[in-house]
Structures are given as structure tokens and as C-alpha cells.
């Protein structure tokens, strides 16, 4: 049984106020191309289908088009809700869609009924466990001690009727201990939302969602496939991909990835203004169309830098400076004996503390004349 593992589509997402709708439509078409090439028996979407619990009309249209396209192919689709989704909204119409091969996880009610498929090696059973908190599970198991997320997932898993004779696949959306996070994920203080990997011991493959960087937890048996697109500059170094898993006889698992090339990459660039505006720098690259975070290293601020840079970098999302002034962590405090110092001395001291450099002779001469002119006007 070959299956494709996706998660964290975050349909409706905005990055630095830029809508990702066109990028999402583009990458979903690319994923359909991968599916056509690989011809899997199943496709998994492990939560955070939408970016918000109340998705936009555009986001629902994108999902609708994707699910319709999947339903036209000879495969089964399994979709669970993540922490960004409304489980009730995502589950709507699930019982009707199942006849078309689209299986939507219902709101968690203390029971998880598997969907089992057959191949030449026997049964492969898919268990859909949406994102849950301890409170979600505690209400259905009042006699169990459920204090942590690990407790909640363990109780939910233990209540499943899992047969050791079958190959069992769990689809869930949680933060598993040992995973590397990025800035675009919801983080609980102190890792209180973490789940121990040991609770998944009964499964042949655990298709995880929630973490945006593709990675295995301990072994390829427990895997985050990551997002299909980069959703923050902390993900700039990620290589986004589709995870393709294949399970033969029980215990016989292979996992590989197919890279995804986005419509616009998300990149970080650093250098002086003149360097970044040089054709030698950006020619032959995709930087002009990429979503960019630029860090200028000029010591002096470049007037109207964003507008000027956008002439070349049309999708500039963020601009920062890295120079002596920004690296100076010292707190600017009041001047000693300020009443005895001239305005020029006071300003020179402030400039030095703020910028980590002294006024140049030209700046000092200009400032002296300006102060003199102001003082003459007051007299």
C-alpha cells in the first residue's frame, strides 16, 4: 500500500500581510501531479487544513477544488482537523463524502473507528485522531487520570480496537517530544502540549501534522511531512516536499520525499544597498519574484529604502538593518552633567550612544551651523 502524507495546508494563510492564495492553488496542482505520477492508494492530510477556525470563502473554494480533484482519482483520502481548524466545520458533510472516498474525521467523541483498505498483503487500517486536548478526552473517560497531552493521546489510543494482525496507520495532529519547531507554529509555554512518542508504539506508521519542518521522530515510522509551502522566514532553509510512504508486509516500511518547487520562494538576503541593487547579485536568480526579507548592512539608513528595493524585489515583505547602531544593545541613558554641556555636545553624545559611532567632521560642522541658526532665531 502506497500512500501520500500531507499536512498543514493552512489555506487562507497570509504571510506578512501577503495573501498566499495563488501560491496555495499552484502548489496543490503540483501535488496533484505528484499523485498522478506516484498513483498511491491513499492520500493523508494530517490537520491544519485551514489557517483559521472560520475560513474565508476563498479558502473553502480552494479546498473544495482540491477534494473534488482527489475524488476523481482511484484512491481514498483521509482528512483530520488540526489546532487551527474548527473540527465541527471541517467535519461537515463527512458522511456524505465518504461514499466518494473522502473521509473527514468527525469531532472527537471518545471513539475512533478505523477505515480499512485491502491490498495483496492484507488489511491496512487508517485511524483518524484529530487534534485533541486533555479536556476533550477527559469528558469521555471520567475514570481515567488525564492531566497532560501525553495522557490524553494515550487514553485515546488505548481505546482504539487495534489488531496486531493488520498494518495500522495513525493520522494525528500533535507536538511530539523531540520535534524541531519554527516561528510560524503555535507554541505552548514550557512545552505543555508535548506528547511522548511511546504512546504510538502500536502503529506501523504515524502520519503527523502540526510541525512545519519535515522530519522523523526517532525513526521514519513516526513522521512530520511538513508544510507544502514556507509560511515564515524561519522556514527559509526548509526544503518543502511531499512524503511518499509504502508499506508491504507488516514491518516493511519505506519512506521518501518528492521536492515541491513553489510559485514564489521565501528567501532572506543580506548586504549593502548597492550590493543588493547590483545586477551581478540578482541576475540569474528568482529573487526578483521571490518573497524576500532583506537585511541592509549600511551604517546609514537608506532614504525610502523599501520603495527603492521593490523596484527590483517586487515581493519584498520585510526590511531590517544590521549595523553598529542596531547591534548596540546598550540602553541610552541621560548624560552626566548635562546642564554644563552645550547643545552640540549633548547631541554628539546621543548620536554616539544610538549609532555606536562618532559624528563625522562634516556632520559636526553642519550641526554646529544649524544650532547656531536656531539659537539666533530665538534671540
Residue pairs with C-beta under 8 A, 6 or more apart in sequence:
1 41
1 42
1 117
1 119
1 121
1 124
1 167
1 246
1 247
2 38
2 39
2 40
2 41
2 244
2 245
2 246
3 40
3 41
3 42
3 43
3 44
3 169
3 244
3 245
3 246
4 31
4 34
4 35
4 38
4 40
4 42
4 43
4 44
4 242
4 243
4 244
4 245
5 44
5 46
5 207
5 223
5 225
5 242
5 243
5 244
5 245
6 31
6 43
6 44
6 45
6 46
6 225
6 228
6 242
6 243
7 44
7 45
7 46
7 47
7 48
7 82
7 173
7 207
7 208
7 209
7 210
7 224
7 225
7 226
7 227
8 46
8 47
8 48
8 82
8 209
8 210
8 212
8 226
8 227
8 228
9 24
9 28
9 45
9 48
9 49
9 50
9 63
9 227
9 228
10 20
10 24
10 48
10 50
10 51
10 84
10 227
10 229
10 231
11 24
11 49
11 50
11 51
11 55
11 59
11 60
11 62
11 63
12 21
12 50
12 51
12 52
12 55
12 56
12 58
12 59
13 20
13 24
13 51
13 231
14 20
14 51
15 231
15 232
15 266
15 291
15 317
16 291
16 317
16 318
18 291
18 315
18 317
20 229
20 231
21 58
21 59
21 62
22 263
23 229
23 262
23 263
23 264
24 62
24 229
25 62
25 65
26 262
26 263
27 228
27 229
27 260
27 262
27 263
28 62
28 65
28 66
28 228
30 260
30 261
31 228
31 242
31 260
32 66
32 69
32 70
34 242
34 244
34 258
34 260
35 43
35 70
35 73
35 75
36 73
38 244
38 258
40 75
40 244
41 75
41 76
41 117
41 119
41 124
42 75
42 76
42 77
42 78
42 117
42 124
42 126
43 70
43 75
43 76
43 77
43 78
44 77
44 78
44 126
44 169
44 171
44 207
45 77
45 78
45 79
45 80
45 209
46 80
46 82
46 171
46 172
46 173
46 207
46 208
46 209
46 210
46 225
47 80
47 81
47 82
47 83
47 84
47 85
47 130
47 131
47 172
47 173
47 209
47 210
48 82
48 83
48 84
48 85
48 173
48 209
48 210
49 63
49 79
49 81
49 82
49 85
49 90
50 59
50 60
50 63
50 84
50 85
50 86
50 90
51 59
51 84
52 59
52 84
53 84
53 85
53 86
53 89
54 86
54 89
55 63
55 89
67 77
67 79
67 97
67 102
70 77
70 101
70 102
71 77
71 97
71 100
71 101
71 102
75 101
76 101
76 103
76 115
76 117
76 126
77 101
77 102
77 103
78 103
78 105
78 115
78 126
78 128
78 171
79 90
79 102
79 103
79 104
79 105
79 128
80 104
80 105
80 128
80 129
80 130
80 131
80 171
80 172
80 173
80 209
81 87
81 90
81 91
81 105
81 130
81 131
81 173
82 130
82 131
82 173
82 209
82 210
83 131
83 173
83 186
83 210
84 186
85 130
85 131
87 105
87 106
87 107
87 108
87 130
87 131
88 107
90 104
90 105
91 104
91 105
91 106
91 107
93 104
94 102
94 103
94 104
94 105
94 106
97 103
97 104
98 104
103 115
103 126
103 128
105 128
105 129
105 130
105 171
107 130
108 129
108 130
108 132
108 136
108 137
108 156
109 140
110 137
110 139
110 140
110 141
110 159
111 159
112 127
112 128
112 129
112 156
112 159
112 160
114 125
114 126
114 127
114 160
114 161
114 168
115 125
115 126
115 128
116 123
116 124
116 125
116 126
116 166
117 123
117 124
117 125
117 126
118 124
121 167
121 248
121 249
121 250
122 165
122 166
122 167
123 165
123 166
123 167
124 166
124 167
124 168
124 169
124 247
125 162
125 163
125 166
125 167
125 168
125 169
126 169
126 171
127 160
127 162
127 168
127 169
127 170
127 171
127 203
128 171
129 153
129 156
129 157
129 170
129 171
129 172
129 173
130 172
130 173
131 172
131 173
131 174
131 210
132 152
132 153
132 156
132 174
133 149
133 152
134 146
134 147
134 148
134 149
134 151
134 152
136 152
137 144
137 146
137 151
137 152
137 155
137 156
138 144
138 146
138 152
141 155
141 159
144 151
144 155
145 151
146 152
146 155
148 192
149 174
149 175
149 192
149 193
149 194
149 195
150 194
150 195
150 196
150 199
153 172
153 174
153 195
153 199
154 199
157 170
157 199
157 200
157 202
162 168
162 202
162 203
164 202
166 250
167 204
167 247
167 250
168 202
168 203
168 204
169 203
169 204
169 205
169 206
169 207
169 247
170 200
170 203
170 205
170 206
170 207
171 207
172 206
172 207
172 208
172 209
173 208
173 209
173 210
174 193
174 195
174 208
174 210
175 181
175 188
175 191
175 193
175 194
175 195
175 210
175 211
176 194
176 195
176 196
176 197
176 208
176 217
176 222
177 191
177 194
177 195
177 196
177 197
177 217
178 197
178 217
178 218
179 211
179 215
179 217
179 224
180 211
180 213
180 215
181 187
181 211
181 212
181 213
182 211
182 212
182 213
182 232
182 234
182 235
182 238
183 232
183 233
183 234
184 212
184 231
184 232
184 234
184 235
185 210
185 211
185 212
197 217
197 218
197 222
200 206
200 222
203 221
204 221
204 247
204 250
204 251
204 253
205 221
205 223
205 245
205 247
205 253
206 221
206 222
206 223
207 223
207 225
207 245
208 217
208 222
208 223
208 224
208 225
209 224
209 225
210 224
211 224
211 226
212 226
212 227
212 231
212 232
212 235
212 238
213 224
213 226
213 235
213 238
214 223
214 224
214 225
214 226
214 238
214 239
214 240
214 241
214 243
214 257
215 223
215 224
215 226
216 222
216 223
216 224
216 255
217 223
217 224
220 253
220 255
221 253
223 243
223 245
223 255
225 241
225 242
225 243
226 238
226 240
226 241
227 235
227 240
228 240
228 242
228 260
229 240
229 260
229 262
229 266
230 236
230 238
230 240
230 262
230 265
230 266
232 266
233 266
233 268
233 293
233 318
235 266
236 266
236 267
236 268
236 293
239 259
240 259
240 260
240 262
241 257
241 258
241 259
241 260
242 257
242 258
242 260
243 255
243 256
243 257
244 255
244 256
244 257
244 258
245 253
245 254
245 255
246 253
246 254
246 255
247 253
264 286
264 289
264 290
264 291
264 315
265 286
265 290
265 291
266 290
266 291
266 293
267 287
267 290
267 291
267 292
267 293
268 292
268 293
268 294
268 295
269 276
269 287
269 292
269 293
269 294
269 295
269 313
270 294
270 295
270 296
270 297
270 322
271 281
271 296
271 297
272 296
272 297
272 298
273 296
273 298
273 302
273 305
273 308
273 309
275 281
276 282
276 294
276 296
276 309
276 312
276 313
277 308
277 309
277 312
281 287
282 288
282 312
282 313
287 312
287 313
288 312
288 313
288 314
289 314
289 315
290 313
290 315
291 315
291 317
292 313
292 315
292 316
292 317
292 318
293 317
293 318
293 319
293 320
294 309
294 313
294 316
294 318
294 319
294 320
295 319
295 320
295 321
295 322
296 302
296 305
296 319
296 320
296 321
296 322
296 323
297 321
297 322
297 323
298 321
298 323
299 323
299 324
299 325
299 355
299 357
301 321
302 308
305 319
306 316
306 319
309 316
309 319
310 316
320 326
323 356
324 355
324 356
324 357
325 354
325 355
325 356
325 357
327 356
328 353
328 354
328 355
328 356
330 353
332 350
332 353
332 354
333 353
335 341
335 346
335 349
335 350
338 346
341 349
343 371
344 364
344 367
344 368
344 371
347 367
347 371
348 358
348 359
348 364
348 367
351 357
351 358
351 359
352 358
352 359
359 367
